Amino acid sequence: MGAGEGPADISNLDFSALFGSLTEASLNGDINGVIDVAAPVLWPMLLGSIPTAAAVWLIFYFPLKNLVERYQHRRNQTRIKP
């Protein structure tokens, strides 16, 4: 699927042939073959994962940052000062 084309018809997608070709190209060390076979599936998956990754980052980053800052503050207070 090239730029500007609509989504492929999923009913015509043969996953067993796709993964068979991918496995064969991988075992033969054919990097171009792996890219040719995997790109039509990999790029939409990669692009679709970006919003999910951003949401997960927002959900976990700020609470964890707060926990680490509180831990470091408490640790610094309990250290023996010379």
Phi, psi and omega per residue, in radians:
M1 nan 2.140 -3.117
G2 -1.657 -3.128 -3.131
A3 -1.142 2.352 3.093
G4 1.513 -0.092 3.105
E5 -1.499 2.677 3.105
G6 -1.322 3.079 3.134
P7 -1.153 2.562 3.138
A8 -1.238 2.661 3.101
D9 -1.292 1.986 -3.045
I10 -1.175 -0.434 -3.123
S11 -1.216 -0.377 3.121
N12 -1.606 0.001 -3.091
L13 -1.499 2.146 -3.140
D14 -1.805 1.704 -3.062
F15 -1.139 -0.631 -3.128
S16 -1.136 -0.700 3.094
A17 -1.197 -0.682 3.139
L18 -1.075 -0.894 -3.112
F19 -1.265 -0.504 3.033
G20 -1.119 -0.777 3.100
S21 -1.138 -0.685 3.128
L22 -1.132 -0.758 3.118
T23 -1.126 -0.761 3.141
E24 -1.090 -0.781 3.128
A25 -1.137 -0.664 3.121
S26 -1.134 -0.792 -3.121
L27 -1.162 -0.525 3.118
N28 -1.463 -0.124 -3.129
G29 1.303 0.391 -3.111
D30 -1.551 1.605 -3.092
I31 -1.097 -0.743 3.132
N32 -1.113 -0.649 3.084
G33 -1.128 -0.714 3.096
V34 -1.086 -0.783 -3.136
I35 -1.117 -0.767 -3.132
D36 -1.090 -0.677 -3.101
V37 -1.381 -0.727 -3.014
A38 -1.438 -0.473 -3.041
A39 -0.995 -0.757 -3.132
P40 -1.108 -0.405 3.118
V41 -1.721 -0.677 -3.036
L42 -1.195 -0.774 -3.077
W43 -1.092 -0.824 3.084
P44 -1.089 -0.640 3.095
M45 -1.140 -0.733 3.135
L46 -1.111 -0.818 -3.139
L47 -1.155 -0.642 3.118
G48 -1.223 -0.411 -3.128
S49 -1.411 -0.279 -3.096
I50 -1.096 -0.851 3.099
P51 -1.086 -0.654 3.118
T52 -1.136 -0.771 3.125
A53 -1.084 -0.711 3.128
A54 -1.131 -0.731 3.132
A55 -1.137 -0.774 3.133
V56 -1.125 -0.679 3.110
W57 -1.060 -0.819 -3.135
L58 -1.105 -0.684 -3.111
I59 -1.157 -0.670 -3.038
F60 -1.718 -0.521 -3.013
Y61 -1.089 -0.954 -3.024
F62 -1.178 -0.760 3.057
P63 -1.091 -0.719 3.127
L64 -1.172 -0.659 3.107
K65 -1.075 -0.751 3.120
N66 -1.103 -0.762 3.117
L67 -1.079 -0.765 -3.133
V68 -1.145 -0.741 3.126
E69 -1.101 -0.732 3.111
R70 -1.139 -0.724 3.110
Y71 -1.076 -0.809 -3.128
Q72 -1.129 -0.670 3.128
H73 -1.117 -0.818 3.104
R74 -1.106 -0.698 3.132
R75 -1.116 -0.735 3.131
N76 -1.162 -0.559 3.124
Q77 -1.259 -0.553 -3.082
T78 -1.562 -0.142 3.099
R79 -1.143 2.518 3.085
I80 -1.350 2.166 -3.124
K81 -1.707 2.360 -3.129
P82 -1.206 nan nan
